[in-house]
Amino acid sequence: PDLTGHEKFALGNVKYNISRIHVTAVELPSASISLLPGSGIKLVIGNASLTIDMNWNIRTWMFKDSGRGTVHISKVFVTAIFSTPLDNAGPMSIALTSCQTTSGDIDIKLNGKT
């Protein structure tokens, strides 16, 4: 979905819109899934990266600008634990019990036009 909003600064409001968000690349060089005692699953993703392309525009009382942008997020590490109750009472269910995520680098490039 598009991201639209505004921020208030000392010199006035800034309205922004980020649209046409597309994930263009995902790299998962290190990923593993393991079973945990007591009916759980552990997912570990290491050193992943993600690239996103988008359109952006901003508007203030003084100027407006718009263009295309690329965001590259790298050195992403995720550890997630899922519980899988085994209670024969119905269909199998999976619930996220815990999740930890860190990212190392974020590179943002905005190409604009006035």
Secondary structure as UniProt FT lines:
FT   STRAND          3..9
FT   TURN            10..11
FT   STRAND          12..27
FT   STRAND          30..36
FT   TURN            37..39
FT   STRAND          40..59
FT   STRAND          64..83
FT   STRAND          95..102
FT   STRAND          105..113
//
